Amino acid sequence: MTADAARRRALWQILLLLAGLLVLAAVSAASVILVNQARDDSRWVVHTVEVQNQISNLLLEIRRTESATRAYLLSSGPQFLSEYETSAAAILPAVDRLVALANDNPAQVANTVKLRAAVEQRLAEFARGIDRIKNNDIQSSIDILRRGGANQAVQDIADITRAMRAEEGRLFVERTRTADQSQQWASWVTVAGSGLVVLLAALSIFLVRRSSNARDEAEAKLRDSNVDLEAAVEERTADLREANDELQRFSYIVSHDLRSPLVNIMGFTSELEELRGDIFRRIATLANADPVVPDVNGELPEPALPEQDKQLSADFTEALGFIKSSIGKMDRLISAILNLTREGRREFKPVKIDTRELIEGIASTVAHQAAETETQIRIEPLPDIESDRLAMEQIFGNLIDNALKYLKPGVPGDILVKGRAKMGFAIFEIIDNGRGIDPRDHQRIFDLFRRAGTQDKPGQGIGLAHVRALVRRMGGTMSVSSELGNGSNFTVTLPARWTGHNRDKQT
């Protein structure tokens, strides 16, 4: 296929897609408008039914009140008086609900005004009858009972509610017809739009099949190129792995060889320290004119140095102290490098791990330290995991130890370990209320031999770098969220079932 033909085909496909998009958008918009209109029409139909139901409810409450009144007039039973009071109290709220429902129709608004007046008049008649029976005016109560059905208020209520029902019936027929028409229009638009979409889809399938044939030819050529590329990548990967292994061996050899001269320096430093005592003891003896007299125990006391030699002795002692301190630091760094090198060569073995039991074991080993600092270690439900147990112990042991080490002064410690499972991964969080970490140092703390904040705790800046290396070897990720003075939240994400292949070989 020539470049011009490919461009033309691409242009036709774009135009076809645009046409389909426009049709789909028009159909969708029309359907939404018509569906909303049908929904509004249906809502008005329901509204009409609600008005009719409210009229029925109001008449039912009036009849209940009238029945309770008659029963009380006849028997003077207290239960009928209670029923009367309950039903009478519900009449005016029912009228209010009817007024609120019918306020969209001016004719019904006028009817509700008249209905309220008639209902209030009827309620007053009920109340007068009840008052007469309470005052033992039996004869008047019986007269009221006999002419209750011919009352003008009763007739008015019946006429008004009949008129309101007739009006709502007319509205129901009209609104039902409108709702049906809206639904029909929505159906027609949907069917017509679906037909156009199907037609455009058929054209699209035709063009896509033609394009797929051309794409298959291009993919065949691409596969041939990928074969050569994969071979080159595998070769480069093998070289990189070999170089990494060589670097680990080199680190081990260098660290091991550095220890030999360091041991010699440590030995000669100890000899210098002994020689210093002999030298300054002899200087003191020669400079002291008075003979050295044994003490009461028969032992010779240490001769005193002259003033001009005391500063020289102090400087000598200070220099030896600096040398010994530097030797100790160098020894710790070499040991750390050797440990990292050995750990990098260790083969991980995935096993099933009860994570909660593992964390509880770590917490028990630092229980004494936690008690001294008044720190509580809380462990929430944790997902089980299949991974290397020793690596997991090193990861969580280091994080919990750091949380205990960097507590906020004067504040009881609180360390929370929680976790959850998500999409084949186990996500663990170690949250503390310690001194926190400056956001500018969030990446620095994971660098080898790098530390952040005030250096008032022992350490070589290796722990978190080692933890992140372990997490990466097991196919996971690690991050920190913290601010100075507000504690830290370390998040470790690991595969729930690690097979032993993801990043096991450091490349």
Disulfide bonds with the S-S distance in Angstrom:
none
